Amino acid sequence: MTGTGTGTGTGTGTGTGTTEPIDYEELVESYNNRLLNQLRSHAVDHAFLEMWVPDEDPVTSILNMVEAAEAYGAEGFTLRLGRETLSDEVAAALVEAIGSIAKVESETKGDHGFVHISAISG
């Protein structure tokens, strides 16, 4: 499964893309755990995730993440997702949902899928 979408924006932002993939399922689990046990600072490791709220729908959730990254000025990031989360349908829907604000590429390697978000418009 591979998918690519290209945004129409040309903003470069002031943030930098991350080199290590963000583990999506681990991030959602951590967010939910911190939501119950911690009043503030729910995100870990990436400042733009302070603005992100996950959604049960992975497409909406990842779109929210890209919008948070855009507001923060991040240029891009990579997500690692389980194959059960990143189906071919989800990959295609991500290109459709995010393609107007960022470049989206997806790939699979073994039991995981990766979504590369870059060129987030600002």
C-alpha positions in Angstrom: 0.0 0.0 0.0 1.4 3.4 -0.9 -0.4 6.7 -1.3 0.8 10.2 -2.1 -0.9 13.5 -1.9 0.6 16.9 -2.5 -0.6 20.0 -0.8 -1.1 23.3 -2.5 0.4 25.5 0.2 4.0 26.8 0.0 4.6 27.8 3.6 7.8 26.4 5.2 7.0 26.8 8.9 9.6 27.4 11.5 9.7 23.9 13.0 11.6 20.9 11.9 10.4 17.5 10.9 11.2 14.6 13.3 13.6 11.9 12.3 12.1 9.1 14.4 8.5 8.0 13.6 5.9 8.8 16.2 4.2 5.6 17.3 0.5 6.4 16.8 -1.1 3.7 18.9 1.3 4.3 21.8 0.7 8.0 21.6 -3.1 7.6 21.7 -2.8 5.2 24.7 -0.4 7.6 26.5 -2.8 10.5 25.8 -5.7 8.7 27.2 -3.7 7.6 30.3 -2.4 11.1 30.9 -5.9 12.5 30.4 -7.1 10.5 33.4 -4.0 11.0 35.6 -2.5 14.4 34.7 -4.1 17.8 34.5 -1.8 19.4 31.9 0.9 18.5 29.4 -0.7 15.4 27.8 1.7 15.2 24.9 5.1 13.6 25.0 8.3 14.6 23.1 6.8 16.8 20.4 5.6 20.3 21.4 2.9 20.5 18.7 1.1 17.5 20.2 0.1 19.7 23.1 -2.6 21.1 20.8 -3.7 17.7 19.5 -6.7 15.7 20.7 -7.0 12.2 19.3 -10.2 11.0 17.7 -11.6 7.4 17.5 -11.4 7.7 13.7 -7.7 7.5 12.7 -8.2 9.8 9.7 -9.8 12.6 11.7 -7.2 12.0 14.5 -4.2 12.3 12.1 -5.8 15.3 10.4 -6.1 17.0 13.8 -2.4 16.2 14.4 -1.4 17.7 11.1 -3.5 20.8 11.9 -1.8 21.1 15.3 1.7 20.7 13.6 0.7 23.4 11.1 -0.4 25.8 13.9 2.9 25.1 15.7 5.0 25.7 12.6 6.3 22.2 12.2 7.3 21.2 8.7 6.5 17.5 9.0 6.7 14.2 10.9 6.3 10.5 10.4 3.8 8.2 12.1 4.2 4.5 12.7 0.8 2.7 12.8 -0.2 -0.9 13.1 -1.5 -2.5 9.9 -4.9 -2.8 11.5 -5.0 1.0 11.8 -3.4 1.9 8.5 -5.5 -0.1 6.0 -5.5 0.8 2.3 -8.8 2.6 2.8 -7.4 4.7 5.7 -4.2 5.5 3.6 -6.4 6.7 0.7 -8.6 8.7 3.0 -5.5 10.4 4.6 -4.4 11.6 1.2 -7.8 13.0 0.5 -8.2 14.7 3.9 -4.6 16.0 4.3 -3.5 16.5 0.7 -4.5 20.1 0.6 -2.3 21.2 3.5 0.6 18.8 3.4 2.3 16.1 1.3 1.2 12.7 2.4 3.0 9.4 1.7 2.3 6.0 3.2 4.2 2.7 3.1 4.1 -0.6 4.8 7.0 -2.5 6.3 6.1 -5.8 7.9 3.4 -5.4 10.5 3.6 -1.7 10.5 2.6 1.2 8.2 4.3 4.5 8.1 2.7 7.8 7.2 5.1 10.5 6.2 3.7 14.1 6.5 5.9 16.8 4.9 5.6 20.3 3.4 2.9 21.4 5.9 1.6 24.7 4.7 1.8 27.6 7.0 
